Amino acid sequence: MSNSGISQPSRRLRAGIVGGGRGAFIGSVHRIACELDGQAQLVAGALSSRPQTARESAAAWFLERAYTSYEQMASAEAAEKNGIDFVIIATPNDLHFPVARAFLAAGIHVVCDKPLALTLAEGQELVRLVEGGTALFAVTYSYTGYPAVRQAREMVRSGQLGELRKVMVEYTQDWLMEPLEKRGNKQAEWRTDPARAGLSGCVGDIGTHAANLLEFVSDCQIEELCADLSAFVTDRRLDDDANVLLRLRGGAKGTLVCSQVACGEENRLSLRIYGSRAALEWHQQEPNTLIHKPAGSPWALLRTGQGYLSPAARALTRTPPGHPEGYLEAFANIYRGFMQDVRRVGLGQAPLRDYPGVQDGLRGLRFIAQTVASSRAGSVWVKLQDGKTP
């Protein structure tokens, strides 16, 4: 088991990473987010299954210890006097489960990219391991880290919107409009391969982000859904577009649209929530602004960094009003909450868990599985939780 307990609350945490080496986008995002607040430093990694790439990637990041396999890394870091406090999993989906299992068995805290695992059964096993052990587990549903998103959640929870009636979330991109998987694009290759990506392409990659954001802000779980998934690019093995009708706990209805073949869209994630007294609207490409639409009154633009925002929103803000904060800062806010808990646990205190965890990851896997099941059955209504059709 890991012997890297935290005896001094003032020392930097030591982080490791599996995957995310040269040619990977998300590895650098995790590294920057992890180190942004100066609370942790990346010191070890198994950045590629190819030994030369692993060594070169580790050297480029000036890591103290480089490994050629995650199994070797988990064993060695658990035995190392100055071993890592937590590991970052930035691999394709098919490796999330075995890597997480290895480090949980070593007693090392885990930050895992979404989705939680390749299959629902793997996700359920990770939940069992986390809940039966002592290691913390975070899933990087990074869009919940924006201050404006936290403000929106606080306004919903405080009743400012009244009774929720309709929720609409949209996540559209255009980067897979062409068959890049046949042209040597490694990111497209694994994301369109069922053996590496899982049951779904678009829904698993970005739709699960949209579903998590919707539930996080509305504070209402999706209970039933009706999905229509498509693969518009010829011979593509997984979906690249989805349209989903939603029924939420408490009676609200919703829609979720996600696509990676939406011409002209870069990374358009938008959320609208309509209540009986007011509505809210947020766009990830303009993340510092939350639009408040009270009934019978002019719209108000709520801006990140202003003193009128909730304590929850202000706590995630790093810059003065008018200075843009974006994706990396939001990602880092997930790490901030997680690392604070790593310190608490190291000092014998209870964790706060104010970040997406293993249960959120499991809900994401259920959402993926049930959208696929609904679409394959002819776009029928299915229950999210137990997999039974009503």
N, C-alpha and C positions, 0 to 999 in steps of 0.2 A: 504494500500500500504506500501511497505517497507520504514522504516525510518532509514536505515543503510547507509546513504550517507557518502561519504568520505570527511571529513573536513581537514584531514592531509595527504598529499601525502606520509608521511614517515611511517605511521602505517601499520602493516600487514593487509592484507585483511582477512576477515573471510569467510570460505567456509563450506558448508554442503554437505552431500552426501545421496542419496537415492539408496538403493540396495548395492551390493558389499560386503556383510558381510561374515562371516565364510563360507568357501567352495567355494568362488567365486575368480577367478583369477583376473579379470579386476578391481575390487574395490581397491585392493592394488596398482595396477599400477597407477590408477588415484590419489590415496593418495600421493604416492611418487612423481609423476610428478607435482602435485599441489604444493607440499612443497619444491621441490628440490632447487629452487633459494632463499628460505627464504622470498618470497614475500607474502605468504599466509599460513594460518594454518587451518586445519580441526577442527571445533569446535562443529559441530552438525551433527546428522544423523538419518535416518530411514533405518537401514541396513537390515532389514528383516521383512516380514509380520508376522513372528512368534515372539511374544513378548519376550520370553526368549532368542532366538537367537539374536534379536535386541539389548537387554540389554547387553548380553555377548560380542557381537561384538563391541559395543560402548565402553564398559569398556576396551577391549583389545587395543583400539586405544586412550584411555584416552580422549574421547570426553566430552565436558562440558555438552552437552544436548543430550539426547537420546529420540527418538520418536518411536511409534509403527505403525504409519501410515504417509504417505507423506502428506495427507490432513491436519492433525494436525500440521505437521512440517511447511508447507507453511504458515498457518495462524499464528502460534505462532512466527515464525521467522520474519514475516512482522511486527508484533506488538512489538517485542523485541527491546529495546533501542540499544543493541549491537548485533543486528541480523546479519545474514549472508549477505555478499555482493553478493555471487553467490552460486548456487547449482550444484552439479555433479549428473548426472543421469547414474547409472551403473547397471540398471536392465535388465532383458530379454526384447526383443523387444516390447512385447505387452503392456508394461507399459510406454514406452518412451513418447507416446502422452499424456495420462492423467496426468502424473507427470509434464511434461513440461508445459502443459496448466495451472495447478494449480499454479506453481511458476511464470509463466509469468503474470497471473492474480494478483499475489501479488506484482508485480513490481520487482522481483528478477532475476538477470542475470542467464543464464543457460549455462552449458556445458553438452552436451548430447553425449553419445556413439552412434556409428553408428549401424544400419541404423537409419535415423531420426525418423521413426515411423513404425507401423505395415503395414499400407496401404498408397497408394498414396493420398487418400482423407484426411487422417489424416495429412500427410505431407503438403498438400496444406493449411489446416486449420492453422497449425503452422506458415507457411510463412505469412499468413494473420495476425495472432496475433503479430508476431514479427515486421512486417513492419508497423503495426498500433499502436505499443506501443513504449516504451522507453527502454526496457530491451535488453541487448546484448545476442547473441546466438552463440555458437560455437559447431561444430560437430567434434569429435576427429578422423578425418582421419589422424592418427598419422604419417604415412610414409612421408607426406609432410614436416615434421619437421626435416628431416635429412639435414645436411649441404651440402652433395654431391648432394642431390635432388634439393636443391635450386640453386646450381651451375649449374646443368644441365638445369634448367629452364632459368637461365640467359643467358646461351650460346645459347639456342634455340631462345630466344627473341632478342638477339643481332645479329642474322643472321649468326652465325658461322657455322651452319649446312647447310645453303642454303635452298632450297625448300624441305620441308618434303615430303617423299615419302612412308615410311613404319614405322609402330610402332608396337612392339610386347611386350606384357606383360604377365607374367606367375606367378601364385600364387598357389603353390602346397604344400600339407601336407599329412600325412598318418594316423592321429590320429583317423579317423573314418572308418578305413579299416574293423573293426569288429563292430557288432551291440551293441555298448556300451550302447545305449539307453535302451536296454533290460536287462542290467546288473547293474543297479543302479547308473550309471554315470550321475550326475545331469546336467553337462554341455552338455553332449550329449542328454539328455532327452529333454531339452527345445529347443535346436537347431534343432532337427528333428521333432518337434511338430508344425504343421501349425498354431495352435491356439496361440502359443507363439512366434514362429519365423517369421511367415508370409508366403508369397507365395513361398519362396525359402529357401533352406538350404545353400548349398555351395556358390551360387552366392550372397545371402544376407549376409553371414558371411564374406567371403573373396573376392569374385568377385567384390563387390562394392568398396573395397579398391583398387583393381587393376585398375578398371575403373577410379576412382578418381585420382590415381597416373598418369595414362596415360594422362588424360586431363590436369592435373596440370603442368606437365613437357612440354608436346607438345604445350600447349597453344591453342589447337584445340579441340573443342567439338565433341563428337560422334554424328553423324547425323542419321545413319542407322545401323542396326545390323541384323545378321542372326545367331540364336543360336540353339545348340543341347545339351540339358540337360539330364542327366542320373542319376538314382539311382541304383548303382551297388550292394549294400548290399540288400539282400532279405528282402522284406516287409518294407523297409525304405520309409517313406511317402513323403520325400522331396529329392531334388537332392543332390548328393554328388560329382558330376563332371559336368563340362561344357566346351564346345568349342564354341567360338563366333567369327564370322567374323565381321569386323568393317569398316565403311566408315566415314571418318572424314571431318569436315569442311575444305575447302581449297583443297580437292582432295586426301589427303593421305589415304592409306588403312592400316588396322591393324588386328591383331589377339589378342584375350584374352583367355587364358586357365586358368581355376582354378579347383582344385580337392582336396578333403580331403580323397581320397583313393589311393593316389600315393605312393606306397610302398617305404620306405626308405627316404622319404622327411620329413624334420622337419618343416621349415617355409620358403620355397623357393619362395621369391618374387623377380622377375628379370624384368628389363625393358631395351629394346633396341630401339633406335630411329635412323632411317636412313634418311639422307638428301642428297642433290645433291653435297654437298661439304665435308661433314664429318658425322660421326655417333657417338653415345654415348651409353654406356652400364653400367648398375648399378645393383648390387646384394645386397639385404638387409642383407644377411648373411655375407657379407664383406662390410659393409656400409661406411667405410672411404675411399673407392676407387671408383673413377669415371673414366671409360676408354674412352679416346677420340681417335677416329679413323679418322684422316684427310685423304682425298683422296691423294694417291701418296706419303704418308709420313709414318714414323713409328708410331705405336700406342704410346700414352702418358698416363701414370697413374697420374691422378690428385688426390692429397691426402688432406684429411681434415686437417685444421689447418695451411696450408701453405699460405704465403703472396701473392702468385700469384692468389689465388681464388678471386671471386667477393666479394664485401662488403656484399651482401645478404647472402652468404655462411659463411663468417667469423663472421657475427653477431650471428650466431647460434652455434658457436664452443666454447666449454667450456675448453678444455684441449689442451696442447701443441701438436705439431705434433708427431705422433707415439703412442699416448696414446688413446686406443680404446674409442670411444663413440658409444652408441648403442640405443636400443629401448627406454629405460627410458628417456634418454636425448632428443630424438626426440619427445617423448610424451610431455615432459616438455616444449619444444619449442612452442608447440601449446598453452600450458597454459601461457607461458611468453607473447606471443602476445596478448592473450585474457585479461590477467590481466592488462597489460599496458593500454588497452582500457577501462577496468573498472575504472582505476584511471583517465583517461582522461575525461570520462563521469562524474565521481564524481566531477571533478573540472570545469565542464562546457565546456569542450573541445570536438571537434569532434573525433570520433573513427577512427582508421586507417584500422581496419578489415583485417589484414595481417594473416589470419588463415581461415580454412574452416568454412563456416557459414551455415545458414538455407537454402539458395538457393543451396549450394553444396549438402546438405542433400537431398533436393528435387530431384536433378538430380540423386542421388544414388537410390532413390526409383523408379524413372522412368526407370533407367537401369534395376533394378530387375524385374519390371513389364513387360517390353518389351522383356527381354530375355525369361521369362516364356511364354509370349504370342507367340513369334516366335517359340519356341520349340513345344508348344502344337499344333500349326497350321501346323506342319510338317517342321520346320526349314525354314520358309519363311523370306524374308527381311521385316523389319518393321522400321518405323521412330521412333526415340527416343523421340522427343519432343511432338508430338501430338497424338501418338498412332495409326496413320493410316498406313496401308500397302501401299507401293508405287504401 
